[in-house]
Amino acid sequence: MDVQTLLVVCADSDTGYRVAQLGHRAGLMVIAAIRRHSDPGMFDRLGVKVVHANPVNRRDIAAIFVNLNLDGLAVACIIGGTSLLNSEGNMNVVNVANEIGVRRFVLVTSIGCGDSADAVDPFVKAFVGKALTAKTWAERALLATDMDWTIVRAGGLLRRNFKGGAMLLDSRTVTGHINPTDLGDGVFRALISPKTVGRVLAAVDAEQAVDSKGEPLIAADL
């Protein structure tokens, strides 16, 4: 897949920064979209362009794409936080990108969204159910587009330095945890692989992965 320019939305998250970092290392022109209160310093040091945007403001999102060359443009959308950010924030990016003709789009959501709902323990779901519902709406918005999309559903984010590294699976029943930076590794791998177009992948640490149905854990073919 001929990706030349990478727009990372919510690049000021640990996962987003890692995706921006890997894109820069790969020689891509990287644009880091961060929230208005975030310090752009780490991106200035990295040497990538910074734009400020509030994801729930559609005009802010539309402004990011002004004067961008759509040829070879890929978008990695890693918005999280409040229910409004998880739903409207993500959907604003999805809808604007689709309307202007972006081809490649990767959306990061969570295990437990959509048809992976049964992978999440009911006790956990009681705490994060609203977030999962909001992110499921964003997934549905992306599925309704004709972009070359990939959805990466992340396991529970923990800052522990797990040793297994990011594992991507074609599974609706796997669960587990993952380090945010390792998640960035998995997201970038998915983004640059043409084999992931039209696929929904789960991302967990290889040492943390558990299948809720007892199925074998097989890494996705990328």
Order of alpha helices (4+ residues) and beta strands (2+ residues): beta-alpha-beta-alpha-beta-alpha-beta-alpha-beta-alpha-beta-beta-beta-beta-beta-alpha-beta-beta
